[in-house]
Amino acid sequence: MIEGNREVAGDAALGVAVSAVVAVAVTMDLGGHRAPDAAAYAFVAGLGALMLVRRRFPVLALVATATGLLAYYAAGYPPIGLALPVAAALYSAAEAGRLMVASAVAAALVVVSTTFRLRDGEDPGYLLGFELASTLGLMVAAIALGAAVRATRLLRAEQRRSADLAAAEREREAGRRVQEERLRIARDLHDVLGHTIAVISVQADVAREALDGDPEAARSALAVIRRAGDDAIGELRGTLGLLRDQGGGEGRAPAASLRHLDTLVAAATAGGLAVELATEGEPAPLPAVVDGAACRIVQEALTNCLRHAGASRAELRLRYERDRLRVTVSDDGRGADLTAGPAGRGLTGMRERAALLGGRVVVTSRPGAGFRVEASLPLVARR
């Protein structure tokens, strides 16, 4: 509404300026066959009034101005020039994108005016050598100014549109990152709690069976349960701290990393699973996301050995290659038919972690032959 009022006020001011300039030229009465009268000044007022419709009807305003100017000269009123009365209308048409119409009207006016003035006996040298150049210069300047204003307006509109698109893209990207972070946290919590519950379940059975005959074994199993519970609480506190304060790292649980592999192996061993660890190739620093994903995949695989496979032994192999890390976890458990039903959350989570990095996880098993988890993670994480 405010912008519309500003446009109307600007057009009204332009109309007043056009009328005032042309009125001065009419009042000077520099010749002609007829003295200025009310009709001449009505023409002046009409030129100014046309500026009020120049935005909605730019071609109409231009044609009406040109037609009125020709009628003014045909009536024999004093000369007021050719370019000056139509300059504002030419500018308006060019500003509205009607560049060809503005050029055609300007050319037609010049041709008609020059033809009639030469026929009336005006000096060709003055008319063609001096006045024509100034008339064409003013017309071309008005059209060029209108075209430049339009081009600037379109450029600014395109810049605003590009800025809006960029802002929307940033918002979508932020939303995507938030969703990925939520999935990551959900996977971490699933891995931590699943591993902890598996250890607690196994050790609770050990404690129950040894409670009467071997109190020392029962106390040892309860100590493992206590440590597993404390570790899980620490992970949960760190995750909740991360959700409460994205900017602070105090009180946050350490990030998952193969540096903590000994802890995972010790927890699995304490749960009754003998784990053989082997490393091939030259260990190298890993990107943080690859390191964390590998650790979580190992954790989930060992958890499956404890909870589902009924295994007593497991083999964990890390193979460092030039461009990727290969992780293999196999066990001697009872295995299962993986085609019999949908994959569990643990297997799905491992595959999703690897896929986000451009890698993959393959799980194979058959009844009586144990499970085998093979992960291939590129050392250059996919962006």
Secondary structure, DSSP 8 states (H G I E B T S, - for coil): -HHHHHHHHHHHHHHHHHHHHHHHHHHH--S-SS---HHHHHHHHHHHHHGGGTTT-HHHHHHHHHHHHHHHHHTT-----SHHHHHHHHHHHHHTT-HHHHHHHHHHHHHHHHHHHHHTT--HHHIIIIIHHHHHHHHHHHHHHHHHHHHHHHHHHHHHHHHHHHHHHHHHHHHHHHHHHHHHHHHHHHHHHHHHHHHHHHHHHHHHHHTTT-HHHHHHHHHHHHHHHHHHHHHHHHHHHHHH-TT--TT------GGGHHHHHHHHHHTT-EEEEEEES------HHHHHHHHHHHHHHHHHIIIII--SEEEEEEEE-SSEEEEEEEE-S----TTSS---HHHHHHHHHHHHTT-EEEEEE-TTS-EEEEEEEESS---
